[in-house]
Each structure stands twice: as C-alpha cells, then as structure tokens.
Amino acid sequence: MHPGNILVRVAQSKSSRKRLFKSRPHVIFLDVGMTAELSKSDRVNLLEFFKSVALRDGRTAAECTLRLSKQQNCPNPQAFIEEVTKSFDFWGTSEGDLVHPADCMRQLLEQVRRHKVNIDGNVCTVMVTTLVLEGWQRKLDPEYDVMHTLQTLLFRADWAESLSYTIEGLMAP
C-alpha cells in the first residue's frame, strides 16, 4: 500500500443548517495487495501479544512472539526472552517512555531477527501492516497517543468480545 491508495471521504453538508452530529470521515483503502488469514490460535496469540505490549510486559511479549510460528528455530529462547524483557523494562521508565511505540516495535523486530526467531508469514504481514498504518497515523496526527488507545480498547471487555466476534467473521475459512 502507498498513500495514493488511501482516500478520505468526508460527507458534504447539503444544507446550511447545523447538524446535530457532525459526520466522521471514512478512510478507504484501494488495492491493498497483500492479504493474510490467521488461524484462531494465531489471532488469540496476537491479541495477547498486543495486550502485553500495551502493559509493557516484556516477558509475555517475548513468549507470545516465540509462539508466532508453528516451527520455532530460535537457538536460545531464554536469551531472547531476557533481552526483550530488559527492553520493555527500559520502555517502562520515564526516560524510555519518550521512545515512540513504533520505535519500540522496530527494536523488538530487530531482536527477533538477531535471535533468529521465526514468525509465520501471515502473522508477520499483520505486524508489518500495523506498523505501516501506525506510521501513517503519526504523519496525519503526531499528537495522537496510539498506546493510550491500544490500552483503552484492549482492556474493555465488551470491545474485546466484539473484536473477537468481528475477527471470527472476517477470518473464517
């Protein structure tokens, strides 16, 4: 995807009267190219991964990452877990809090590469797409706090249940 494949549609007011509710813009994606289908276990694991990132729980994030492949070839999983935990511990400090969440994810993916952690292609597609979308969001509104939104949404039980139902419907074979 590239910016030329993204449209923003805003409803035009046909009358000069004030509306009770202002319309919200709609983002339209054209020619998304790559698609991915995740298994139920991958969806559950990915949701747990994002929750651990929102909580800055490095150990759980690393353990989830190691489960993102059906065949894991990481030569030293414990070293990977320890390095990721150390990074997340830093990100939880006041100094580390200044590091943008996307930069944290990029560092995590670099740790994945260095430790030869396997991530299945479909899961990797979702993760990379998430980073691309976050990058666009940052360009559109640099003040928007994506981590706050992630924390709010992931820990609302009604939203998580709704998300699970929606994902099941979208990803059903």
N, C-alpha and C positions, 0 to 999 in steps of 0.2 A: 504494500500500500504506500501511497505517497499523497501529499496534500492535494493534488489535482483530483484525487478520487474521493474527496470528502466534501460534501455540501452541507451547508447550514440553511435550513428553511425556517423562515420566520413568517407567521401569518400576518397578513396586512389587514389593518382595520378598515372596514368598508364604510364605517360611519364616524362622524366626529364625536359621537357621544362617548363618554368614558365607559369603559368596560369594568364590570365587577372584578373580573380576573384577567390579568394580562396573559397573553399566550406565551408559552415557553417555546424556545427554538428546538428544532429537531435536527439531529445530526444524521446524515445519510451517507452510508458507505457504498461506493460503487466498485465493482470489480475487485473484491477482496482477495482474489487469487488463492492463497493457501487456506485450507480448512483442516480441522483436526477433530477427531472423535475420541473422547476419553471414556475409558471403562469406568464403571461405578466405583471401583476401588481407587482409581486414579483421581476421580472427582473428589471423593472423600479425603484422600491424602492431600490433594492440592488445597482444599479448603482448610485442612488442619495446618498445612504449611503457611498459608496466608494469615491464619489466626496467630500462629507462633511468631511470625514477623511483626504483626501488629502489637503483640505483647513483648516483643524484643526478647523472646525465649530462644536463644541460640541453639541449645541442646536439642530441643524439639524440632526446630527448623532444619538442623543438620540430619536428624534421624528421618524426618519426612523426606528430605532430599535424597537420602540413600534408598528410600523406598520408591523413588520415582522411576525406577527401572525394574523390569522383571528379571533381568540378569545383571547383577551388580559386580563390577570388576575392580572396585576401589581396593588397592593393595593394603591400605591401613585405615579402615573406617574410624578407628578411635582417634587417630591424629586429625582426621578431617573434622570430627565432632568437636574436638578440643579447640581447633583453630577457629571454627565458626562460632563457638561459644564465646571465645575471647573477643572476637569482633563484635558480637552482639552486646557483650558486657560494656565495651567501649561506647557503642552507639547509644547505650542507656545512660551515659553520663551527660552532664551539662555541655561539655566540650563536644562529645560525639553527637549530641542532639542537633548540632549545627550542620551535620552531614545530611544531605538530602536523601530521602528514602531510595530514590532511583540509583544513587551512587552506592548505597549500601547493597542493593540487589546486584549491581555490576560487580562489586567486590566479592559477593557471595558466588556469583557465576565464575569469577576468576579462580576462587578457591576450588570450585567444582572441577575446573579444567586442570589445575595443578595437581589435585589429588586423584585425577582420573576417575571421577565419579560418573557413572553412566546415568543419563536421563533419557527416557524414551522420547522419540521424535515428536509424537503428538503432544506430550507434556511440555517439551521444550518450545514447540510452536506457541502454545498458550502463554508460557512465561515471556518469551520474546515479544509477542504481540502486546502483552500487558505493559512491558517496558516502553514499547513504541507509543502506545496510547498515553502513557504517563508523560512521555516527553512532549507530545502534542499538547497535553493539558497544561504542562508547565509553560509552554510558549504562549498559550492562549490566556492563562491567568496565573502568573508567577506567585501570587499571594495565596492561592488555594492550597489548603493543607490536606493532601491526599491521605496521609497517615491518620488524621483525625476522622476523616470519612470512613476509611477502612475499619478503624476501631469501632466506630458507631454502628456500621452496617453488620459487621461480622458477629457482633455480640448481642444483637437484637434477635431474640428467639423467633419472633414472628417473621422477620426478614430472612433469617437463615432457613426457616422452614419453607418459605415462599421461594427462595433461591433454589433450594434443593428440588422442589417440585418443578420449577421452571427448567432447571438444568436437565432433569429427568425427561421432560417433554421434548426439549431441544436435541438432546443427545441420544435419545432412544434409538436403538438399531432398527 
